[in-house]
Amino acid sequence: MANRDRNANVPLDSVSKAIIEQLQEDGRRAYATIGKAVGLSEAAVRQRVQKLLDQGVMQIVAVTDPRTVGFSRQAMVGITVEGDVEDVADALVAMDEVDYVVVTAGSFDLMAELVCEDDEHLLELINKRIRALPGVRRTESFVYLKLRKQTYTWGTR
């Protein structure tokens, strides 16, 4: 999706939305099974899925629970920037521990989600790397205590 203009609006018909919903439930679902659910042939589903991938409408990826693979600390960090927000955003995007970066309006210029091994790793990332970036004026951390909901089913309803 990185190559696609994220502001472009790709209209989806009800069949494409139904295919996406099927894949959101199980990204490994067979095209024949999806076809039965949405009323298309396996070949037609394959073609539609490829078009949705090519248009950048969706990606098919494996999603892990960070805690089960050795990353027990997550946090959202609000960042106030002096100067060019895009430069700081680009630097954050380049960090492996940062999995989500948005430019915002309001109290913070940027929000970044961090996934770390432990509190020591989180402290090092925030204190030595993020706060050291040119233009970072202030950070505020929101440490995750418990994840209550995480979903990837937006965009079809």
N, C-alpha and C positions, 0 to 999 in steps of 0.2 A: 504494500500500500504506500510505501514511501515515494514511489515514482508518480503517484496519482495526485492531482490537485484535490486536496481534502475538502475544499469548499465547493467542488463541482457536485451537482445534484444529479444522481442517476435514478430516473424513475423506475420503480419496480412494480411489475404486475403481480396479481395474487398468486400465480404459480411460482414465480421466482421467490416471493416471500415464503411460500410453503416449503420450497426446497431449502431455503436458508434455515427455517425453523427445524426441519428434519436434521440438518447438519449441526445445528446448535445443540440439539439433544444428544447426538452421537456423530462426531466428525468422521468416523470410520464406517458409517452406515453405507451399505451397498447401494449402487445406483438403481439396481432392479427393485430393491425394497422401497427406495424413495419414489421411484416411478409408480409403483402400485399405490402409494399413499397420495400422490398428487395427480394421478391420471395421465402420466406420460410414459413413453417407452424408456428403457435403460439408455439407449443412445441419445434420446432427446434430453434426458437429465444430464448425462455426461457433457453434452454440448452447452447446456445452460450453465452448469457449474463452471466450466472453463471460461465462459463469457463473463460470469460474475467475478471470477478470479482475475481475468485480464483487465476488467474495468476498475479493479481495486475496491469493489463493493465489499468483498470479504476475503479472509484468509482462513486456511485450515491449519491449525497449530495444535500442539500438545500443551495443555495447561497443567502445571504442577502446583501442589500445595507447598509453598516455600518451607514450611515447618518440617515436612516429611523428608526434605532433601538437604537438611542442614542449615537452613536459614531461619532462626528462631525469632529474629527481631525485625519488625517492619515499622516504618514511620512515614508520615506525610510531613514535609517540611515546606513552610511558607517562606519565601525569600523576597526581600525588598532590595531593589537594585538601583544604583546610581549610574546613569549613563545608558548604554545600549542593552536593552533586555535580551535581544536576540543573541548577543555574544555570550552572555551567561547561560542562556538556554542551550546553545550549541555545546558549551563545555559540559553541562550536566548530561546532555544526551550521550556524550562520549564516555561517561562513567558506567561501568558494567553493573554496579549496584543500583543504579537509577533505572526504574522500569516504566516511569510515567512522568512526563513533563508537560505542563500547560502554562501558557501565558494567560494571566488573569487580570481582571479589573477589580479594584477594591483594596483591601488592606495589604495585599501582597501583589507583587508583580509576577511572580512565578510560584507554582506549586509543583513539588517533586516527590514522588513516592520512592522510598528507599527500601531495599531488601538486604538485610545484613545477617551475618552469622550469629552475632551476639551484641550485647551493649557496648563492649570495647570496640568492636568493628564500627558500630553506628557512631560512637564518639569520634573515632579517628576520621571517618568519612565527613562528618559535619564540621568538626573543628579544624582539621588539617587540610582538607581538600575543598569543601564547598565554601566555607568562610574565607578561604585564602584566594578564591577567584577574584580577579580584578572586577570591580563594580558591585560586588556583594556588600550591601550596607548592613543588613540585619537578617537573621533567620529566626524562625520560631518552629519548634518541633512538636509534632503530635504523634506520640508513640502509640502504636496499636496494642491494646490489651487483649482484645478478643474480636475475631472476625465474625460478624453475625450474618452477613449476606454478601455474596459476590456472584454476579450473574453476567452472562455474555449473550443474553437473549434480546437485546434492544434492536430496534430498527425494522421489526416486522409487524408490529401491532399498532 
